[in-house]
Amino acid sequence: MAEALHPAVVLLDEDVRIPGGVHALEQFRRWSHSEQFPERGRIDYLQGDIEVDMSPEDLNTHGTVKVAIASRLHAVVAERGLGEVFVDRARVASPAAGLSVEPDVMVVLWESLEAGRILKVPSSPPRPGRYVELEGAPDLVVEVISNSSVGKDRKRLPALYGRAGVQELWLVDARDETPVLEIFRLTAAGYVRVAPEGPQVEGWTASSILGCRCRLRRRTFREGRSIFDLELTS
């Protein structure tokens, strides 16, 4: 991990420099652990390609949706003593899939950590209780679709999440009036969408990881103000 990085060869703006030699996953991971890694934007490594999204996060169709989902998942996972929930700058790497990404939300169950399906990577130098990324397969990953991420979220990422072994993938689209939550379950043939129970606007969709049914609703208040709720039921 102490090997020096190559000089920057790609300059996206004053704050975002991509060093030369990060075309391999381990080199990218060293960069992502370093102080030179940008503190803003989403930078993903997808099988040799480095995808940089510097678009500002839309507050109403991305930011508040992510908070609603992460906070509800955290409450449920914590209450049941199932594991941990990570959001935003939490990074996961999968050597098996050639992947290093910062999903919108991740759920990691204690049993997966104990079984070694996913590991916490210590900081360098190591410090007790300090970790810089996850390695392996989270049990559940949530991606909230934005205008700049449609192709990646719907095409490129699912194939790599499946190769990594992520058992459940949620794709959320709140850009229209009615938010859509799609749940995909990993099978031997790849991800298969779990059929919602009833119309998408009213129906529930089962999560095998959480052991309950889920739906995402938009609640509107006066003056057109609204918030999102992730509702869970047995």
C-alpha positions in Angstrom: 0.0 0.0 0.0 3.0 2.3 0.4 3.9 2.3 -3.3 3.9 5.8 -4.8 1.2 6.7 -7.3 2.0 7.7 -10.8 1.7 11.4 -11.9 -1.8 12.6 -12.8 -2.6 12.1 -16.4 -6.3 13.1 -16.5 -7.4 16.5 -15.1 -11.2 16.8 -14.9 -11.1 20.1 -13.0 -9.0 21.8 -10.4 -9.9 19.2 -7.7 -10.2 16.0 -9.6 -7.1 14.4 -10.9 -7.0 10.8 -12.0 -3.4 9.4 -11.6 -1.8 7.3 -14.3 -1.6 3.6 -13.7 -5.0 3.2 -11.9 -6.3 1.0 -14.7 -6.0 -2.1 -12.4 -8.3 -2.6 -9.5 -5.6 -2.8 -6.8 -4.0 0.4 -8.1 -7.4 2.1 -8.0 -8.0 0.9 -4.5 -4.6 2.3 -3.3 -5.6 5.6 -4.9 -9.1 5.6 -3.3 -7.4 5.1 0.2 -5.0 7.9 -0.3 -5.3 11.6 0.6 -5.2 12.5 -3.1 -8.6 10.9 -3.7 -11.3 13.5 -4.4 -13.7 14.3 -1.6 -16.6 15.1 -3.9 -18.3 13.4 -6.8 -18.9 9.7 -7.3 -15.9 7.8 -8.8 -16.5 4.2 -9.6 -14.2 1.5 -11.0 -16.0 -0.9 -13.3 -13.7 -3.6 -14.8 -11.0 -1.2 -15.9 -13.2 1.8 -16.6 -13.2 4.7 -14.2 -16.6 6.5 -14.3 -16.7 9.9 -12.7 -20.0 11.7 -12.0 -19.6 15.3 -10.8 -23.2 16.1 -11.2 -24.8 17.8 -8.2 -27.2 15.6 -6.3 -30.8 16.5 -7.0 -32.3 17.3 -3.5 -35.9 16.2 -4.2 -35.4 13.1 -6.4 -32.2 11.7 -5.0 -31.0 13.2 -1.7 -34.3 13.0 0.3 -35.1 9.6 -1.2 -31.7 8.2 -0.2 -32.1 9.5 3.4 -35.6 8.0 3.7 -34.5 4.6 2.6 -31.2 4.6 4.6 -32.9 5.8 7.8 -35.7 3.2 7.6 -33.3 0.4 6.8 -31.0 1.4 9.6 -33.9 1.4 12.1 -35.1 -2.1 11.0 -31.6 -3.7 10.8 -30.5 -2.2 14.1 -33.8 -3.1 15.9 -33.5 -6.7 14.8 -29.8 -6.9 15.5 -29.2 -8.0 11.9 -26.1 -6.0 10.9 -25.1 -2.5 9.6 -26.3 0.0 7.1 -23.8 2.2 5.1 -24.6 5.2 3.0 -22.8 7.7 0.7 -19.0 7.6 1.0 -18.9 4.0 2.1 -16.9 2.1 -0.6 -17.1 -1.6 -1.5 -14.5 -3.4 -3.6 -15.0 -6.8 -5.3 -11.9 -8.4 -6.9 -14.2 -11.2 -8.3 -16.2 -8.6 -10.2 -13.4 -6.1 -10.9 -15.5 -3.5 -9.0 -15.0 -0.6 -6.6 -18.0 1.6 -6.0 -19.8 3.8 -3.5 -23.4 2.7 -3.6 -26.2 5.0 -2.4 -27.0 2.5 0.4 -25.7 -0.9 1.5 -26.8 -3.4 4.1 -24.3 -5.9 5.5 -25.6 -8.7 7.8 -23.5 -9.9 10.7 -23.7 -13.4 9.5 -22.1 -12.4 6.2 -19.2 -10.7 8.1 -18.8 -13.8 10.3 -18.8 -16.1 7.3 -16.2 -14.0 5.5 -18.5 -13.2 2.5 -17.6 -9.6 3.1 -14.6 -8.1 5.0 -13.8 -4.7 6.5 -10.5 -3.4 5.2 -8.4 -1.7 8.0 -7.0 1.7 7.6 -3.3 2.2 6.8 -1.6 2.3 9.2 -4.0 0.0 11.1 -5.9 1.5 14.0 -8.3 -0.4 16.2 -11.8 -0.1 14.9 -10.9 2.0 11.9 -11.7 0.8 8.4 -11.6 2.4 4.9 -13.7 0.1 2.8 -15.6 -3.2 2.5 -14.4 -6.1 0.4 -16.7 -8.7 -1.0 -20.5 -8.7 -1.4 -22.9 -6.6 0.7 -26.2 -8.5 1.2 -28.3 -5.6 -0.2 -27.4 -2.6 -2.4 -29.7 0.3 -3.2 -29.0 2.6 -6.2 -31.2 5.7 -6.6 -31.4 6.6 -10.3 -30.6 10.1 -11.5 -30.5 11.5 -15.0 -26.7 11.1 -15.2 -26.7 7.5 -13.9 -29.5 5.7 -15.8 -27.2 3.6 -18.0 -24.8 2.7 -15.2 -27.5 1.8 -12.7 -29.7 -0.2 -15.1 -27.1 -1.9 -17.3 -23.5 -1.9 -16.1 -23.8 -2.1 -12.3 -26.3 -4.9 -12.0 -24.1 -7.3 -14.0 -21.1 -6.5 -11.8 -23.1 -6.6 -8.5 -24.3 -10.0 -9.5 -20.8 -11.2 -10.3 -19.7 -9.9 -6.9 -22.5 -11.9 -5.2 -24.8 -9.2 -4.0 -27.9 -11.2 -3.1 -30.5 -8.3 -3.4 -30.4 -5.2 -5.5 -32.9 -2.3 -5.2 -33.3 0.2 -8.0 -35.2 3.3 -7.0 -36.5 6.0 -9.5 -38.2 9.0 -7.9 -37.9 11.4 -10.9 -41.6 11.2 -11.7 -44.6 11.9 -9.4 -44.9 8.2 -8.4 -41.7 6.8 -7.0 -40.8 3.3 -8.2 -38.9 0.7 -6.1 -37.8 -2.4 -8.0 -36.3 -5.3 -6.0 -34.1 -7.8 -7.9 -33.0 -11.2 -6.4 -29.8 -12.9 -7.5 -30.2 -16.3 -9.1 -27.9 -18.6 -11.0 -29.0 -16.8 -14.2 -28.5 -13.3 -12.8 -30.9 -10.9 -11.3 -34.6 -11.6 -11.5 -37.1 -8.8 -10.6 -39.4 -9.7 -7.7 -43.0 -9.2 -8.9 -44.8 -6.6 -6.9 -48.1 -7.6 -5.2 -50.6 -5.5 -7.0 -50.1 -2.3 -9.1 -46.7 -0.7 -8.6 -48.3 2.5 -7.3 -50.0 0.6 -4.4 -48.4 -2.8 -4.3 -45.8 -4.3 -2.0 -42.6 -6.1 -3.0 -41.0 -8.8 -0.9 -37.4 -8.5 0.3 -35.8 -11.9 1.2 -32.9 -10.2 2.9 -35.2 -8.2 5.3 -37.8 -10.9 5.5 -40.7 -8.4 4.9 -42.5 -6.6 2.1 -41.6 -3.1 1.1 -42.9 -0.1 -0.8 -41.8 3.5 -1.4 -44.4 6.2 -1.1 -44.5 10.0 -1.6 -46.6 11.8 1.0 -47.7 15.3 -0.1 -48.4 18.1 2.3 -49.7 21.6 1.8 -48.2 23.9 -0.8 -47.1 20.9 -2.8 -44.4 19.9 -0.3 -43.7 16.2 0.0 -41.5 13.6 1.7 -40.7 10.0 0.9 -41.4 7.0 3.2 -40.0 3.5 2.9 -42.8 1.4 4.3 -42.2 -2.1 5.6 -44.7 -4.8 6.6 -44.7 -8.5 7.3 
